Structure formats: C-alpha cells, structure tokens
Amino acid sequence: MSEERERASITLPTSLKERIKEDGNMSETIEEALERYFETSTIHYVNTNAQYVPEGGTKIYSNGVVATYGAKRFGESLRELKPGDGVVSYVSDSSVKYDGGARAFGVVQAPWSGSRVPAEENLYNPGEEESREYHVPVKWLGVLGEESTVSPKDIRTITGRKTPQRTLETPGDEYQHGMQLLAEVILGRTILADLFRIE
C-alpha cells in the first residue's frame, strides 16, 4: 500500500453514535438506520467533473456541497436533487490518475437555489465573475481516499448498470436497490478505513 494516503472520514448522527455505544454492534445498528433511510430516498450520481477543476474536485467534500460549473443548464440539472435524497459522488477515470469511480456518499440538505453562487463563494475560482458555479448543500456521510474508491468495474457489478456519463444521473427504480448497495459499500469502506487507518 502506498505511503501517501488520504484519510477517509464518516459522519454519523449523535443519536446513532449513542445507539452504537449502547448496542455494541455497529454493523447491525448502521444497517437498520440505512434500511429506514433507503425506504424513502432516491439516490443520484453527481459527477465531480474533476478534469475541469483543481484538486480533482475534492473541495466539495470539505465544503459540504455538490457543485456543477459552466452554463446554467448544468445548474438546472441540480433541480432533481431533493432534501433527503442520496448522492454518490462519481469521479470519471479520464480525469484522475487512478481508475476513478464512486468516491463519496452523502444526503442532500436543501434544494438548488435556482441560481449560481456569488463569485466569492466559488470553490475553484473564488471572486471570478465569469466563472459560474452552482451548489446544493450535502452532508457527506462517507468520503473515500483514492485507493479505496469503488472502481467502475465494481460499480457495474454492484448496481447492474453502466457507470454515469452525465453531470447528474438518476438511475431508475429498478436500479435503486443497487445504488443502496453501492452507498453501503462506500460507507462500509469508510468505516473500515477509519477503524484500521486504511486509507
């Protein structure tokens, strides 16, 4: 394993942390919480567009957003995201030094505002008026390092569908169970990486 690693992180609600402490069985407690969540949510892919931005598009995780860039039609695609929906952050292989794949899972906190963010709030070109960014707030529950990203091949095996091609894709109902499994894999890898410092 490479000596240069990125730390993976996961965020759990306080109530869930308390239950894990009480029950002592982290996997069952998390699985129950996920089952309840997945019964009512839709999970989307959002591409990081890493090839167009510095740092491989990773600023979205520390800033708690998904972001699109460019013409307003890219912002308009964010209208599909509703509070409570799940988001799998996808990195296309053409934009990074590794195979790309599913890098993070989070939950949408609010709908798209309908407009670009003020230039000073741009993540990648702060203060530049001509650089248009569109954000939706997301609570990232699990973020993987490059070495533990779920590969495109594994995504196809888990979800039963091809990897995403557009900025935002919402797999149909027949694929939502596979998307749930993908979210669980991301969260599971995040927890293991944190417990064993595997990054």
Secondary structure, 3 states (H helix, E strand, C coil): CCCCCCCCEECCCHHHHHHHHHHCCHHHHHHHHHHHHHCCCCEEEEECCHHHCHHHHCHHHHHCEEEEECCHHHHHHHHHCCCCCEEEEEECHHHCCCCCEEEEEEEECCCCCCCCCCHHHCCCCCCCCCCCEEEEEEEEEEECCHHHCECHHHHHHHHCCCCCCCCEECCCHHHHHHHHHHHHHHHHHHHHHHHHCCC
